[in-house]
């Protein structure tokens, strides 16, 4: 049953700081950490309610490796990463989430075609007195990038996600979910080794909401 007198709206801001280091020509290690601010407004028969939170989210350590260059065959890159620490509602965990993925791309000047696939495996962890296991998920992200000039690049594509059910005390909550998001992006080379990337992701099926991101990449 839908209650027409209940309405809600949520804004989430996530700030992430990351560092990457090239170990060899084909391999690099990286780490990142994220902090979250959430603001929720809702209205019901009792009136208007406001709630907010800000907290550390997680930190990760990973490895990127390029298996082949874009020459006779498309380039192939892989990555693996693990959660150093994840903050939950009442406690935290380490080493309970792992991601493995691959990216392949082909540059046909001025267009770059790419496909990224990734799988995140989430293990059981404790959150206070509750046993909690977030649903593992699989991502498929095809995209097209177009180099307008030597500084500006436009991108578009979509992201398809298949997410398994969350479990609390070994009891499934809800059902398996799939969703599709459309993505648009713009990359701007401010200077050599200094790049700004803007991206927008809007849901097309499976859930509601939108995601706006700003990424600054600076090479030392």
C-alpha positions as CSV (number, residue, x, y, z in Angstrom):
1,X,0.0,0.0,0.0
2,X,1.3,3.5,-0.9
3,X,0.6,6.2,1.6
4,X,0.2,9.5,-0.4
5,X,0.8,11.7,2.7
6,X,4.4,10.3,3.1
7,X,7.1,12.0,1.0
8,X,10.8,11.9,1.3
9,X,14.0,13.3,-0.3
10,X,17.7,12.4,0.3
11,X,20.9,14.1,-0.8
12,X,24.2,12.3,-0.3
13,X,27.7,13.9,-0.7
14,X,30.7,11.5,-0.8
15,X,34.2,12.9,-0.8
16,X,37.0,10.5,-1.9
17,X,40.8,11.0,-1.8
18,X,42.9,8.5,-3.7
19,X,46.6,8.0,-4.5
20,X,48.1,5.8,-7.3
21,X,51.7,4.8,-7.8
22,X,53.3,3.2,-10.8
23,X,55.4,0.2,-9.7
24,X,56.3,-0.8,-13.3
25,X,55.2,0.3,-16.8
26,X,52.2,-2.1,-16.6
27,X,51.4,-2.2,-12.9
28,X,50.3,0.4,-10.3
29,X,49.1,0.2,-6.7
30,X,46.5,2.6,-5.4
31,X,44.6,3.4,-2.2
32,X,41.5,5.6,-1.5
33,X,39.3,6.6,1.4
34,X,35.8,8.1,1.4
35,X,33.8,10.3,3.8
36,X,30.0,10.7,3.6
37,X,27.5,13.4,4.4
38,X,23.7,12.6,4.1
39,X,20.7,14.9,4.5
40,X,17.2,13.4,4.6
41,X,13.9,15.3,4.6
42,X,10.5,13.7,4.9
43,X,6.9,14.6,5.7
44,X,4.0,12.5,7.0
45,X,1.0,13.0,9.2
46,X,3.1,14.1,12.1
47,X,4.8,16.9,10.2
48,X,8.2,17.6,8.6
49,X,11.3,15.7,9.7
50,X,14.9,16.5,9.0
51,X,17.8,14.1,9.6
52,X,21.5,14.2,8.7
53,X,24.7,12.2,9.3
54,X,28.4,12.5,8.4
55,X,30.9,9.8,8.9
56,X,33.9,8.0,7.5
57,X,32.8,5.3,5.0
58,X,35.7,3.1,3.9
59,X,39.2,2.7,2.7
60,X,40.5,0.4,0.0
61,X,43.9,-0.9,-1.4
62,X,44.2,-2.2,-5.0
63,X,46.4,-3.2,-7.9
64,X,45.9,-2.3,-11.6
65,X,47.7,-4.3,-14.3
66,X,47.8,-3.9,-18.0
67,X,48.0,-7.3,-19.7
68,X,48.2,-6.0,-23.3
69,X,48.5,-2.8,-25.2
70,X,46.1,-1.4,-27.8
71,X,47.8,-2.7,-30.9
72,X,46.9,-5.8,-32.9
73,X,44.3,-6.7,-30.3
74,X,42.3,-4.3,-28.0
75,X,44.1,-3.3,-24.8
76,X,43.3,-5.4,-21.7
77,X,43.6,-4.2,-18.1
78,X,42.6,-5.9,-14.8
79,X,42.3,-4.8,-11.2
80,X,41.8,-6.3,-7.8
81,X,41.1,-4.4,-4.6
82,X,40.2,-5.2,-1.0
83,X,38.5,-3.1,1.7
84,X,41.1,-2.1,4.4
85,X,38.2,-0.8,6.6
86,X,34.5,-0.3,6.2
87,X,32.4,1.6,8.8
88,X,28.9,0.2,9.5
89,X,26.1,1.6,11.6
90,X,27.5,0.3,14.9
91,X,30.9,-1.2,14.2
92,X,33.4,-1.7,11.4
93,X,35.2,-4.5,9.5
94,X,38.4,-5.2,7.5
95,X,39.0,-7.5,4.6
96,X,35.4,-8.4,4.2
97,X,34.8,-6.9,0.7
98,X,36.8,-7.7,-2.5
99,X,36.5,-6.5,-6.1
100,X,37.8,-8.1,-9.3
101,X,37.4,-6.5,-12.7
102,X,38.6,-6.2,-16.3
103,X,38.6,-3.4,-18.9
104,X,39.2,-3.7,-22.6
105,X,39.3,-0.8,-25.0
106,X,40.1,0.0,-28.6
107,X,41.1,3.5,-29.8
108,X,39.9,4.5,-33.3
109,X,40.9,8.1,-33.4
110,X,39.1,10.2,-32.3
111,X,36.9,7.6,-30.6
112,X,37.7,5.1,-27.8
113,X,35.4,2.1,-27.3
114,X,35.6,0.4,-23.9
115,X,33.9,-2.2,-21.8
116,X,34.4,-2.7,-18.1
117,X,33.2,-5.7,-16.0
118,X,33.5,-6.0,-12.3
119,X,32.4,-8.4,-9.5
120,X,32.3,-7.4,-5.8
121,X,32.2,-10.2,-3.3
122,X,30.9,-9.2,0.1
123,X,31.5,-11.5,3.0
124,X,29.6,-11.8,6.3
125,X,30.5,-9.3,9.0
126,X,29.2,-8.2,12.3
127,X,27.5,-4.8,12.9
128,X,27.1,-4.6,16.7
129,X,25.1,-7.7,17.7
130,X,23.8,-8.4,14.2
131,X,25.4,-10.6,11.5
132,X,25.2,-8.7,8.2
133,X,26.2,-9.6,4.7
134,X,25.7,-7.0,1.9
135,X,24.7,-8.5,-1.4
136,X,27.5,-9.2,-3.8
137,X,27.1,-7.6,-7.3
138,X,28.2,-7.8,-10.9
139,X,28.7,-4.7,-13.1
140,X,28.8,-4.3,-16.9
141,X,29.8,-0.8,-18.2
142,X,30.2,-0.2,-22.0
143,X,31.1,3.3,-23.0
144,X,32.2,5.5,-25.9
145,X,34.6,8.4,-25.5
146,X,35.1,11.1,-28.2
147,X,38.1,13.4,-28.2
148,X,36.8,16.8,-29.3
149,X,40.2,18.3,-29.2
150,X,43.5,18.0,-27.3
151,X,41.8,19.1,-24.0
152,X,38.2,18.1,-24.1
153,X,36.7,14.5,-24.2
154,X,33.1,13.6,-24.2
155,X,31.9,10.2,-22.9
156,X,28.6,8.3,-22.9
157,X,27.5,4.8,-22.1
158,X,25.4,2.8,-19.6
159,X,25.9,0.7,-16.5
160,X,24.0,-2.5,-15.8
161,X,24.1,-4.0,-12.3
162,X,22.9,-7.4,-10.9
163,X,22.9,-7.2,-7.1
164,X,22.2,-10.2,-4.8
165,X,20.1,-10.0,-1.7
166,X,21.4,-8.5,1.6
167,X,21.3,-10.9,4.6
168,X,20.8,-10.1,8.3
169,X,21.5,-13.0,10.7
170,X,21.5,-15.3,7.6
171,X,18.0,-14.3,6.6
172,X,17.6,-12.7,3.2
173,X,16.1,-9.2,3.1
174,X,14.2,-8.5,-0.1
175,X,15.2,-10.0,-3.5
176,X,17.8,-10.0,-6.2
177,X,17.8,-6.7,-8.0
178,X,18.9,-5.4,-11.5
179,X,19.2,-1.8,-12.6
180,X,20.4,0.1,-15.6
181,X,21.9,3.6,-15.5
182,X,22.7,6.0,-18.4
183,X,26.0,7.9,-18.1
184,X,27.3,11.1,-19.6
185,X,30.7,12.7,-18.9
186,X,33.2,15.4,-19.8
187,X,36.9,15.4,-19.3
188,X,38.9,18.6,-19.4
189,X,42.7,18.8,-19.5
190,X,43.5,21.9,-17.4
191,X,47.2,21.5,-18.0
192,X,49.7,18.8,-18.5
193,X,49.1,16.1,-15.8
194,X,46.1,18.1,-14.5
195,X,42.6,16.8,-15.5
196,X,39.1,17.5,-14.4
197,X,36.3,14.9,-15.1
198,X,32.6,15.6,-14.7
199,X,30.1,12.7,-14.9
200,X,26.4,12.3,-14.6
201,X,24.6,9.0,-14.1
202,X,20.7,8.8,-14.2
203,X,18.7,5.7,-13.5
204,X,16.8,4.2,-16.5
205,X,15.3,1.1,-14.8
206,X,15.4,-0.8,-11.5
207,X,15.6,2.1,-9.0
208,X,15.4,5.9,-8.8
209,X,17.9,8.6,-8.3
210,X,20.9,10.3,-10.0
211,X,24.6,10.6,-9.4
212,X,26.8,13.7,-10.2
213,X,30.5,13.3,-9.8
214,X,33.6,15.6,-10.1
215,X,37.0,14.0,-10.2
216,X,40.3,15.8,-10.2
217,X,43.4,13.9,-11.3
218,X,46.8,15.4,-10.8
219,X,50.0,13.6,-11.9
220,X,53.2,14.3,-10.0
